[in-house]
Amino acid sequence: MAEKKRYVVRNWKETWIFEDWTSVQPIVSWFSWAKFKWFSSRSEAEQAFQNWPDEYYQPKKKWNEKDLPFVKKSIAVDAACSSATGVMEYKGIDLVSEKEIFNFSFPEGTNNIWEFLAIVHGLSWLKSEKKDDYSLYSDSRNAIGRVKEKRCKTNFVPKDEKLMEIIKRAENWLKTNSYTTEILKRDTENRWEIPADFWRK
């Protein structure tokens, strides 16, 4: 029988081990300084509990996805749908300040559309803030590919024409602006959720 996941959560100088996500979520949602990582066995979790390595959350000069959860000097974007209202939304988080830098919502759409728009908004924000040395994280491989193609590529038919205007504006921004930002795919399989996640698991 496979072992249950263990979550090691670190909040300043205190560290805990949990066996279920429902116990972890309130801590990491309410306290921006709380860091966590999941492990596939109790022994691995206990080892991390006893000797939490700083490199879990501290970047090196040369980023390597196999070694690190994320590049610290970056922003993360994510999109989600509210199951209660059906409203689509996305947001961006600055991983240096750990603060929300933008948030946008709209009554309709798909996750693919809003993941695409979130990346474009992030690129635009970084350029306007002159943060050329920042990277950008998304957990959507499809959205990253569409941004590189400069096309949203959706068959969704919106009720509100404003959504198509928003999409066309984003596509036009990609076609008329250059940027040096590296777009990175968040390794959610091994590093858990993206920092901009809406925590609706």
Secondary structure, DSSP 4 states (H G I P E B T S, - for coil): -PPPPEEEEEETTEEEEESSHHHHHHHHHH-TT-EEEEESSHHHHHHHHHS--GGGT---SS--TTT-S--SSEEEEEEEE-TTT--EEEEEEETTTTEEEEEEEESS--HHHHHHHHHHHHHHHHHHTT-TT-EEEES-HHHHHHHHHT--------SSHHHHHHHHHHHHHHHH----PEEEE--HHHH-S-TT-----
